[in-house]
Amino acid sequence: MSLENEGQMSPEIEKEIEKPVAEKAQRKPRKTTALALEETKSSFDISDEDLSEFKKWQKEKEASKTTKVSLGSASEDPIYRAWKEESRLVKGIYRCHEPAGGNVQFYFRKYKWDQTKEYIMEDGKVYEIPLAVARHLNANCNYPVHSHILGSDGKPTLDANGKVTSRMNFEGMEFAVA
């Protein structure tokens, strides 16, 4: 193909494109009269038996949508049991390590049926909070510490062997001797 014919189509392709366009022009428009509507209705007849069977099936389908599957009692549900355990109040001392002696304000909600609650805690004070909040402070409020060491080949590598620094924690007083 030369550069002169670059934007042009071959005569065979033009004929193939024009052929469907010419066929569409020769087609007669659809009838939109009442007679045409009656013709389409008569071609799709439903017997009374089929109609009653369809309505019966439809009712069964609607009934199956409304039935609920029970998992048993609420006490058997593992999420409910975890919520009951973690909503138990525990007493302890809040410790803020970063900045030392600081305080924190946060909102907490773990389960969808819990209400979002605001917590304002100061370092060294005693609080009575749900177990879920205490677990959150101890498990999620930290960051990993990495260091560079020389590897066996003499090149520096990253040492990430699970060291974490806690920003804050909650020390329980349940078993503390007063």
C-alpha positions as a Markdown table, in Angstrom:
| # | Residue | x | y | z |
|---|---|---|---|---|
| 1 | Met | 0.0 | 0.0 | 0.0 |
| 2 | Ser | 1.5 | 3.3 | -1.0 |
| 3 | Leu | 1.3 | 6.6 | 0.9 |
| 4 | Glu | -1.0 | 8.1 | -1.7 |
| 5 | Asn | -3.8 | 5.6 | -0.9 |
| 6 | Glu | -3.4 | 5.8 | 2.9 |
| 7 | Gly | -6.7 | 7.6 | 3.7 |
| 8 | Gln | -8.7 | 5.7 | 1.0 |
| 9 | Met | -10.7 | 2.4 | 1.1 |
| 10 | Ser | -10.6 | -0.3 | -1.5 |
| 11 | Pro | -13.6 | -0.6 | -3.8 |
| 12 | Glu | -14.5 | -4.0 | -2.3 |
| 13 | Ile | -14.7 | -2.6 | 1.2 |
| 14 | Glu | -16.9 | 0.3 | 0.0 |
| 15 | Lys | -19.3 | -2.1 | -1.6 |
| 16 | Glu | -19.6 | -4.2 | 1.6 |
| 17 | Ile | -20.3 | -1.0 | 3.6 |
| 18 | Glu | -22.9 | 0.3 | 1.2 |
| 19 | Lys | -24.7 | -3.0 | 0.9 |
| 20 | Pro | -26.3 | -3.1 | 4.4 |
| 21 | Val | -27.2 | 0.6 | 4.0 |
| 22 | Ala | -29.0 | 0.0 | 0.7 |
| 23 | Glu | -30.8 | -3.0 | 2.2 |
| 24 | Lys | -32.1 | -0.9 | 5.2 |
| 25 | Ala | -33.4 | 1.7 | 2.7 |
| 26 | Gln | -35.4 | -1.0 | 0.8 |
| 27 | Arg | -37.1 | -2.4 | 4.0 |
| 28 | Lys | -40.7 | -1.4 | 4.7 |
| 29 | Pro | -41.4 | 0.4 | 8.0 |
| 30 | Arg | -43.1 | -1.6 | 10.7 |
| 31 | Lys | -46.8 | -1.4 | 11.0 |
| 32 | Thr | -47.8 | 0.7 | 14.1 |
| 33 | Thr | -51.6 | 0.4 | 13.7 |
| 34 | Ala | -54.0 | -1.3 | 16.0 |
| 35 | Leu | -54.1 | -4.2 | 13.5 |
| 36 | Ala | -50.4 | -4.8 | 13.9 |
| 37 | Leu | -50.7 | -4.8 | 17.7 |
| 38 | Glu | -53.5 | -7.4 | 17.4 |
| 39 | Glu | -51.3 | -9.6 | 15.2 |
| 40 | Thr | -48.5 | -9.6 | 17.8 |
| 41 | Lys | -50.9 | -10.4 | 20.6 |
| 42 | Ser | -52.4 | -13.3 | 18.8 |
| 43 | Ser | -48.9 | -14.8 | 18.2 |
| 44 | Phe | -48.3 | -15.0 | 22.0 |
| 45 | Asp | -51.3 | -16.8 | 23.5 |
| 46 | Ile | -51.0 | -18.1 | 27.1 |
| 47 | Ser | -53.4 | -20.8 | 28.2 |
| 48 | Asp | -55.3 | -20.4 | 31.4 |
| 49 | Glu | -53.4 | -23.5 | 32.8 |
| 50 | Asp | -50.0 | -22.0 | 32.1 |
| 51 | Leu | -51.1 | -18.6 | 33.6 |
| 52 | Ser | -52.3 | -20.3 | 36.8 |
| 53 | Glu | -49.1 | -22.3 | 37.0 |
| 54 | Phe | -47.0 | -19.2 | 36.6 |
| 55 | Lys | -49.0 | -17.3 | 39.3 |
| 56 | Lys | -48.5 | -20.3 | 41.7 |
| 57 | Trp | -44.8 | -20.3 | 41.0 |
| 58 | Gln | -44.6 | -16.6 | 41.6 |
| 59 | Lys | -46.4 | -16.9 | 45.0 |
| 60 | Glu | -44.0 | -19.6 | 46.0 |
| 61 | Lys | -41.0 | -17.5 | 45.0 |
| 62 | Glu | -42.3 | -14.5 | 47.1 |
| 63 | Ala | -42.9 | -16.8 | 50.1 |
| 64 | Ser | -39.4 | -18.2 | 49.9 |
| 65 | Lys | -38.0 | -14.6 | 49.9 |
| 66 | Thr | -39.7 | -13.8 | 53.3 |
| 67 | Thr | -38.6 | -17.0 | 55.1 |
| 68 | Lys | -35.7 | -16.5 | 57.5 |
| 69 | Val | -33.0 | -19.0 | 58.4 |
| 70 | Ser | -32.4 | -19.1 | 62.1 |
| 71 | Leu | -28.9 | -19.8 | 63.4 |
| 72 | Gly | -30.3 | -20.8 | 66.7 |
| 73 | Ser | -30.5 | -18.7 | 69.8 |
| 74 | Ala | -28.5 | -15.5 | 70.2 |
| 75 | Ser | -26.3 | -17.1 | 72.8 |
| 76 | Glu | -25.1 | -19.7 | 70.2 |
| 77 | Asp | -24.0 | -17.0 | 67.7 |
| 78 | Pro | -20.1 | -16.6 | 68.0 |
| 79 | Ile | -20.2 | -12.9 | 67.1 |
| 80 | Tyr | -22.8 | -12.3 | 69.8 |
| 81 | Arg | -20.7 | -14.2 | 72.4 |
| 82 | Ala | -17.6 | -12.1 | 71.4 |
| 83 | Trp | -19.6 | -8.9 | 71.8 |
| 84 | Lys | -20.9 | -10.0 | 75.2 |
| 85 | Glu | -17.3 | -10.7 | 76.3 |
| 86 | Glu | -15.8 | -7.6 | 74.9 |
| 87 | Ser | -18.5 | -5.3 | 76.3 |
| 88 | Arg | -17.6 | -6.3 | 79.8 |
| 89 | Leu | -16.1 | -3.3 | 81.7 |
| 90 | Val | -12.5 | -3.5 | 83.0 |
| 91 | Lys | -10.7 | -1.2 | 85.3 |
| 92 | Gly | -7.2 | 0.0 | 84.7 |
| 93 | Ile | -4.6 | 2.7 | 84.3 |
| 94 | Tyr | -4.1 | 4.4 | 80.9 |
| 95 | Arg | -0.4 | 5.0 | 80.0 |
| 96 | Cys | 0.6 | 7.3 | 77.2 |
| 97 | His | 4.2 | 6.8 | 76.0 |
| 98 | Glu | 4.2 | 9.1 | 73.0 |
| 99 | Pro | 4.4 | 12.0 | 74.1 |
| 100 | Ala | 5.2 | 10.9 | 77.6 |
| 101 | Gly | 2.5 | 12.1 | 80.1 |
| 102 | Gly | 0.2 | 13.1 | 77.2 |
| 103 | Asn | -3.5 | 12.4 | 76.6 |
| 104 | Val | -5.6 | 11.1 | 73.8 |
| 105 | Gln | -9.1 | 11.6 | 72.4 |
| 106 | Phe | -10.6 | 9.0 | 70.0 |
| 107 | Tyr | -13.9 | 7.5 | 68.9 |
| 108 | Phe | -14.5 | 3.8 | 69.1 |
| 109 | Arg | -17.1 | 1.3 | 67.8 |
| 110 | Lys | -16.3 | -2.3 | 67.0 |
| 111 | Tyr | -19.6 | -4.0 | 66.4 |
| 112 | Lys | -22.4 | -2.7 | 64.1 |
| 113 | Trp | -25.0 | -2.6 | 66.8 |
| 114 | Asp | -22.7 | -0.6 | 69.2 |
| 115 | Gln | -22.9 | 3.2 | 69.5 |
| 116 | Thr | -19.9 | 5.2 | 68.5 |
| 117 | Lys | -18.5 | 6.6 | 71.8 |
| 118 | Glu | -15.9 | 9.3 | 72.4 |
| 119 | Tyr | -13.0 | 8.5 | 74.8 |
| 120 | Ile | -10.7 | 11.2 | 76.3 |
| 121 | Met | -7.9 | 9.7 | 78.4 |
| 122 | Glu | -5.1 | 11.3 | 80.3 |
| 123 | Asp | -1.9 | 9.5 | 81.3 |
| 124 | Gly | -1.8 | 7.9 | 84.7 |
| 125 | Lys | -5.5 | 8.1 | 85.5 |
| 126 | Val | -7.7 | 5.1 | 86.3 |
| 127 | Tyr | -10.6 | 4.4 | 83.9 |
| 128 | Glu | -13.3 | 1.7 | 83.6 |
| 129 | Ile | -13.7 | 0.9 | 79.9 |
| 130 | Pro | -15.1 | -2.0 | 77.8 |
| 131 | Leu | -12.6 | -4.8 | 77.2 |
| 132 | Ala | -12.7 | -4.2 | 73.4 |
| 133 | Val | -11.3 | -0.6 | 73.9 |
| 134 | Ala | -8.6 | -1.9 | 76.2 |
| 135 | Arg | -7.6 | -4.6 | 73.7 |
| 136 | His | -7.6 | -1.9 | 71.0 |
| 137 | Leu | -5.2 | 0.3 | 72.9 |
| 138 | Asn | -2.9 | -2.6 | 73.7 |
| 139 | Ala | -2.9 | -4.3 | 70.3 |
| 140 | Asn | -3.3 | -1.5 | 67.6 |
| 141 | Cys | -1.6 | 1.6 | 69.0 |
| 142 | Asn | 2.0 | 0.7 | 68.2 |
| 143 | Tyr | 4.4 | 0.8 | 65.3 |
| 144 | Pro | 7.2 | -1.5 | 64.1 |
| 145 | Val | 10.8 | -0.6 | 64.6 |
| 146 | His | 13.4 | -1.5 | 61.9 |
| 147 | Ser | 17.1 | -1.2 | 62.0 |
| 148 | His | 19.9 | -1.6 | 59.5 |
| 149 | Ile | 22.4 | -4.4 | 60.1 |
| 150 | Leu | 25.2 | -6.0 | 58.1 |
| 151 | Gly | 24.2 | -9.2 | 56.5 |
| 152 | Ser | 26.3 | -12.3 | 56.1 |
| 153 | Asp | 27.6 | -11.0 | 52.7 |
| 154 | Gly | 28.7 | -7.7 | 54.3 |
| 155 | Lys | 25.9 | -5.6 | 52.7 |
| 156 | Pro | 23.5 | -3.7 | 54.9 |
| 157 | Thr | 20.0 | -5.2 | 55.2 |
| 158 | Leu | 16.9 | -4.3 | 57.0 |
| 159 | Asp | 16.3 | -6.0 | 60.4 |
| 160 | Ala | 12.6 | -6.4 | 60.9 |
| 161 | Asn | 12.3 | -9.2 | 63.4 |
| 162 | Gly | 9.0 | -8.1 | 65.1 |
| 163 | Lys | 10.2 | -5.3 | 67.4 |
| 164 | Val | 7.3 | -2.9 | 68.1 |
| 165 | Thr | 7.1 | 0.3 | 70.1 |
| 166 | Ser | 3.9 | 1.0 | 71.9 |
| 167 | Arg | 2.5 | 4.5 | 71.7 |
| 168 | Met | 0.0 | 3.9 | 74.5 |
| 169 | Asn | -1.4 | 1.0 | 76.5 |
| 170 | Phe | -4.0 | 0.1 | 79.2 |
| 171 | Glu | -2.8 | -1.7 | 82.3 |
| 172 | Gly | -5.6 | -3.7 | 83.8 |
| 173 | Met | -6.1 | -3.6 | 87.6 |
| 174 | Glu | -8.2 | -6.7 | 87.8 |
| 175 | Phe | -5.5 | -8.8 | 89.4 |
| 176 | Ala | -3.3 | -6.0 | 90.8 |
| 177 | Val | -2.5 | -6.0 | 94.5 |
| 178 | Ala | -3.5 | -2.7 | 96.0 |
